[in-house]
Amino acid sequence: MAALYRVSHPAGQDDTIHLGHLKETRDAYQRRVDDDLALFPSLAAPDPHGRYPIREWLSTHTGPLMDAGCTTKPSAY
């Protein structure tokens, strides 16, 4: 099955995933989540109806995932 994502890369380089860039991006999102949770602690409350299907789906996948959603309701999956 073909990948459903494409990773951007500097001009002249191949499609190799740049792990440093992925870590930098992941860390930036985590800082945003931490900031939002500090302002709105109720967002951290468990939501078994919303999180269970996502966690179940994630357990079957490996490798990088892209979060293309908005950050109005942060999640750290």
Secondary structure, 3 states (H helix, E strand, C coil): CCCCCCCCCCCCCCCCCCHHHHHHHHHHHHHHHHHHHHHCHHHHCCCHHHHHHHHHHHCCCCCCCCCCCCCCCCCCC
